[in-house]
Amino acid sequence: MAPVPVDVSSTLDASERVKALLLRLHTNSLAQEEELNKPDGKLSTLKALKSQGDAGDAAALADYQRQFDDLMRDKMIALEQDKALFVYHLCRALSATRIVEAGTSFGLSTIYLALAVGQNASKLDPEQRRAAKVIATENEPAKAILARQHWKEAGEEVEPWIELREGDLRQTLASDLPAEIDFVLFDIWTPMVVPTLRLLEPNLKKGAVIVTDNVTSSAYGYEDFHDYIKTHRNAYRSLVLPYSGGLEFTLYDP
Ligand SMILES: C[S@@+](CC[C@H](N)C(=O)[O-])C[C@H]1O[C@@H](n2cnc3c(N)ncnc32)[C@H](O)[C@@H]1O
């Protein structure tokens, strides 16, 4: 039986409707992942192809990428509930109102970010409030449609605070960014992280926080990210939090 998320009513400021939606989406995501990660499942077959690709077989790598994209097209692969709650409270503590989410999928983690932005923005004057938003990013059109449906279902606490940029985020984040970004969530295929960070870096506020998912379980994929952090150690300080798969907390303090 797939694991079931816990009731977080007491730790999240949100309406019962939003809490019920979150619980439903987490439950669906966990069930999908259990199916996906079965030892004889399609993902384990693909891992062999990926190893060939990593060993330098370009055709195997291209084949892996195509099959991986096909497999993931209808999968949520959402941020786990405990990580999403941590991210929500972190954004509240930072008073973050200009957030970029790299990897949106069906919009689950975006709901947590939007709740934090809306609640933080309520303390701002009207002009600052107009600039408060989560910039969400997704390149699968079917996922973008579902994400918008979920935000609509969540309603006023969530939907107004989200701007979804559809397409490859290496293009959609290349312009029109907030002058100062408070918070970034990286929950995306690993090769996207460093190119995206380079795009965002000029607009990161001093003291901005970046959270990156699965840095331990996908350590190989994050080698370039960790090299980047190390070679720019005057600007970035990072530690890995002991969530499942490893959740990296990075402070931008140039
Ligand atoms: C792990 S999922 C995001 C899960 C989401 N944060 C949540 O918690 O519900 C990663 C998403 O990134 C999207 N993605 C991958 N490469 C992308 C790219 N180049 N541009 C935009 N989105 C991309 C995938 O389609 C996938 O839906």
The ligand as an SDF file (V2000), in Angstrom:
LIG
                    3D

 27 29  0  0  0  0  0  0  0  0999 V2000
   10.0450   17.2080   -9.9580 C   0  0  0  0  0  0  0  0  0  0  0  0
    8.8840   17.9200  -11.0060 S   0  0  0  0  0  0  0  0  0  0  0  0
    8.3150   19.3360  -10.1150 C   0  0  0  0  0  0  0  0  0  0  0  0
    7.4000   18.9930   -8.9860 C   0  0  0  0  0  0  0  0  0  0  0  0
    6.7670   20.2110   -8.3400 C   0  0  0  0  0  0  0  0  0  0  0  0
    7.7700   21.1120   -7.8160 N   0  0  0  0  0  0  0  0  0  0  0  0
    5.8440   19.7880   -7.2100 C   0  0  0  0  0  0  0  0  0  0  0  0
    6.2990   19.6840   -6.0670 O   0  0  0  0  0  0  0  0  0  0  0  0
    4.6640   19.5480   -7.4840 O   0  0  0  0  0  0  0  0  0  0  0  0
    9.9290   18.6670  -12.2000 C   0  0  0  0  0  0  0  0  0  0  0  0
    9.1780   19.3430  -13.3220 C   0  0  0  0  0  0  0  0  0  0  0  0
   10.0920   20.1300  -14.0780 O   0  0  0  0  0  0  0  0  0  0  0  0
    9.6470   20.1550  -15.4170 C   0  0  0  0  0  0  0  0  0  0  0  0
   10.7650   20.5340  -16.2780 N   0  0  0  0  0  0  0  0  0  0  0  0
   11.8270   19.7600  -16.6320 C   0  0  0  0  0  0  0  0  0  0  0  0
   12.6460   20.4370  -17.4520 N   0  0  0  0  0  0  0  0  0  0  0  0
   12.0910   21.6750  -17.6230 C   0  0  0  0  0  0  0  0  0  0  0  0
   12.4640   22.8310  -18.3610 C   0  0  0  0  0  0  0  0  0  0  0  0
   13.5790   22.8360  -19.1100 N   0  0  0  0  0  0  0  0  0  0  0  0
   11.6800   23.9340  -18.2960 N   0  0  0  0  0  0  0  0  0  0  0  0
   10.5470   23.9320  -17.5370 C   0  0  0  0  0  0  0  0  0  0  0  0
   10.1400   22.8570  -16.8250 N   0  0  0  0  0  0  0  0  0  0  0  0
   10.8910   21.7390  -16.8660 C   0  0  0  0  0  0  0  0  0  0  0  0
    9.1500   18.7410  -15.6560 C   0  0  0  0  0  0  0  0  0  0  0  0
    8.2420   18.6790  -16.7360 O   0  0  0  0  0  0  0  0  0  0  0  0
    8.5360   18.3720  -14.3070 C   0  0  0  0  0  0  0  0  0  0  0  0
    7.1460   18.5610  -14.3340 O   0  0  0  0  0  0  0  0  0  0  0  0
  1  2  1  0
  2  3  1  0
  2 10  1  0
  3  4  1  0
  4  5  1  0
  5  6  1  0
  5  7  1  0
  7  8  2  0
  7  9  1  0
 10 11  1  0
 11 12  1  0
 11 26  1  0
 12 13  1  0
 13 14  1  0
 13 24  1  0
 14 15  1  0
 14 23  1  0
 15 16  2  0
 16 17  1  0
 17 18  1  0
 17 23  2  0
 18 19  1  0
 18 20  2  0
 20 21  1  0
 21 22  2  0
 22 23  1  0
 24 25  1  0
 24 26  1  0
 26 27  1  0
M  CHG  2   2   1   9  -1
M  END
$$$$
